[in-house]
Structures are given as C-alpha cells and as structure tokens.
Amino acid sequence: MRKTWIILICMILCMGIAACAAQPEETAPVQPGAAQTEAQKTQTPEVSPAPAPVPSPSPSPTPTPDPTLKSGMESDAVKALQQRLGELGYLKIGEYTTKFGPATERAVRLFQRQNGIAEDGIAGEETLARVYADDAKECTLPLSGVKIGLDPGHQRKGNSGQEAAAPGSSTTKNKVTSGADGKNTGTPEYQVNLEVALKLRDLLEENGAEVVMTHETADVDISNQERAKMMNDAGVDLVLRLHCDGVDDSSVRGAMMLVPTGEYAEGFEEQSRAAGEAIFRAYLEATGARDRGVVARDDQTGFNWSTVPVCNIEMGCLSNGDEEALLVSDDYQNTCAQGLLNGIVNYFAG
C-alpha cells in the first residue's frame, strides 16, 4: 500500500513538471514608444545637403616691374647698364656707379642713334633688349678722325683795343667785346657761351672727335683775330663759335645761325653754309627755339680771319626774359649742346 502511494505521488509530480515545460514563456511587456526608440537608434540619420562651394576670387596678377632706366635713377640695374654700354664702347667713364647721370644718358642716346631706336636717352624695354642682346652692335664713333674747334664768345673782361677786321683791311674793331647780359638775372653772355661749349666738348669727345677750344675759362684775354688764327693753326675741320644775342626789343626771341660770305670766305664759304644749316636744323629740332634764320655776314672778324669752315650760332636772346631763363638753366644748356652735337654729326655723315 505504501509503495502504491509513493508511485502515485511520483506520477503526479512528473505530470506537473511536464505541464510547466509545455506552457509558452511570457515575454516582458513592451513599454510604449520603446520600439520607436530602438528604430530611431538603428535608423540612418538624415544628412542635410552640403552648401554649394563659393568660388574664391582669382588672385590679381602681380604687376611686372617697369625695367625702364632714366636720368636721376639709382640702382644696381643702372650700374649693370653702364658696364654693358662700356663693353660695347658707348660709355667711357673711370668708374661704374649706380647713378643714371648725364654721361649714361649720352651713352644711351648714342646707342639708340646707332641702332635705329628713337633717341630719347631713356633705357626702355626696346633699348634694354638691344643692349643685352648677344648680337648687340658695338659702337662706331661717328666723329672719329674729325677735329672740331669751339670758340665760346667773349670773356670775363672785354678788350677795347683795336685790331683789323680782315686781312689787309684798314677797318678796325674792338679786339673782343664783353657781350650781352641777361634781362632779369644779369647773367653775362660769356658765362652761358662757355658753359654750353664745355658741355658740347664732352659730347664731341664721347663721339670720337678731337676738340680744340680757344679757352676753357673766362679769365682770358684773346682777341677775335687771335681766336681765328688759333683754329687755322690747329687745322680743324670746322669751327663753331657760340654766342647769345641781345637786342633792344625785349620781345624778340629765338636762335640764329651766322655763316661767312664774301672775298674772305673764298674756298670754304660753301662748306661753312652747309655746316651751319645742318647744325641749325638739329639745334632747332632739339630746343624748339624760334627760327630767326641763317644769315650770311662779311663783317665778323672771326669769319674774315678764318681759313677753315666756320659758323656762329646765336643760341637765343638774353634780352628776352623768358628765353634768358632757359639759357641760364643747366637742363636747357644740355639740350642746346645735344642739338649742336646732332647737327655736327649730321654734317660729317654727309
């Protein structure tokens, strides 16, 4: 009996265990919004479209430095230019510097003239390109073998002593007068004449000429007859006498060229006129001075005693205040000298 009860109890326990195993497992209740939260966790976040790139402005081009070299500038480029012009024979100075001065400007002008470039004395792009080209033209001095006489008119003190105005003539004139004076500044004519002559001398020598001057200082006493004989003895190819004018009418201004004529000019009258006309054209072109003409004279002692071609430039009127201001200025004197040089070169170039 007891054994039967044990068996029954075991059977009941087994049946209970089986029933529990067969019942499905309860799931945990889902909290409201939980599924949405999980979905949000797994959902790919929405990406806003990137703004369109704004194009950056193109950088402004860096301006190319102007290579132009001209009077008054100072730089290593000027020194390099001087060295190159020296190598080519256009510039002869003792020491190359960084300063673009009158000698450099004259060398540039000479280079431009011999290479067919517009002559302005400024080393612009075209001039520099030619200067530094491998086949750059070496200098051919246009006045090589030419001897030029320069007679700056008057002197510090005039000499009223008398001398024959021409060979064998009984007519006499003052040996040398004191010349005109500036209307406003009182600048003496001899000073302007000498300053321009010295500038012209340098230009002529740089262009190959041999230059003979009657004087290089105002403190001399040389008569007009003596000046002419000095040039005859030196055997110059051409004499240029340099003067300024002074007239009673202060409104008169302009330049004039005087040339010899008459019995005392036989044998060189034609050459003198040709030289005078060539020099005068170039002078007017350079200075812009008013043209007062080419005038033939037979009454000048300096002409009548000459045996070589000669002409006399009246560079302007010191009696006119405006023209006086030009004639006493260094810049205008340089222009005068350059114009006279151009004319001399043109004459001997034929």
C-alpha angles and dihedrals in degrees: 000000000000090000090053092055092052092052092050093050091050091050092051092050091049092051091051093050091050091051092053092050092052095053113097117248114255116240122224113262114261114239115230111267093012094115090049090052092052090047090052089051092055097035115104107247115246111254119215114227114261114249115256111265114257109229111240115234115262111255114254111253114257107250114246110242113249106247094199115132122197145157115309096022122124123199144117087261089064091053091049089051091051091051092051093047088049091052089052093048099248098110128048114181132140097240134013115235139181093248123099100219137160094285091054091047091051091049091051090050091050091049091049092048094051093045099047096250123139103271112236104128091242119120100222128164096284094047094046092048090054094043093054097038115119090235095046112157115251118229120274105191107226095209100045109144093014121122116206126191119210122195113185103205122248129353139234093281124029123226116221093189112123130247134171112276090216139006109288093002123135090206112102134193137185111287091235132344127218095243133219129318129222115266096227108017099030090229107169118241094232089063095054092043092052095045093053092044092054091050090048091049090058092048093049093050091049087055093053102263126137107230127207116190127193088218141348097199131050093230097088138103108217121149124222090249091052091049092054093047090049090058093044090054092048090054094226120183093224138005120211116193114200122211144150123221132237120194135175093241104072091197091069114100138160143078130287135191120215121201131182125256137168137050095323092056096056112135097022106039094100093047091047092053093046091051093044093051094047093048093045094051092052092045093053091046092052099042104030088225119163113266112243092171142244109291127193115221133185098179103072116107091210090057099041095053094046123103095182131065110286140172136177124222118205096201096196145309118291086188089070111077096214094048091044089058089056097044094053094048120098094223094053092045088055088051091050092051092048092051092050091049091050090053094049091049091049092050095052091043085066 
